[in-house]
Amino acid sequence: MIRKDKAAEHILFDDELAYPEGPLPDAAQEKLLECIEKLNDTDREILYLRYDLELEYSDIAAALSITDAAARQRARYARNKLGAMLKGE
């Protein structure tokens, strides 16, 4: 099994959300926070654990009593849902 480097994975996620002019403008940050608030508790929790606390998927899985694969899938689902909300879909 090939394991991704945590730093490389973090950089990829940051690149997806990068704003070329620097930090997000206030309006964009407000929209992001509004969209996060609209997510259900499970989605918010998994994103919080992964990106705010920077936990590994194995740690998230242990905390939520789910498998590593389920933790990855839930994070991917929550990211996709948030992305769609931000795009206005």
C-alpha positions, 0 to 999 in steps of 0.5 A: 500500500502506498501512503501519501506524504502528509505534507504533499497532501496538505499542499495539494489541498491548499493549492485547490483553495489558493487565492492568487492575491493573498489571503481571502478577501472578507467577502470570500471568507464570509461566504466560506464561513456561511457555507461551512455553517450550512454543512451538517454536523458530520461534514463540519466535524470531519473537516474540522478534524482533518483541516483545523486539527490536521489529524491523520485519517487513522486518528479521525477513524479512531475518534469516530469509530469508523474505518480509515477508508470511511474517514477518507470518503467522508472527508472527500464527500464533505470537501466536494459538498463545500466546493459545490456550495461555494460555486453556487451549485 
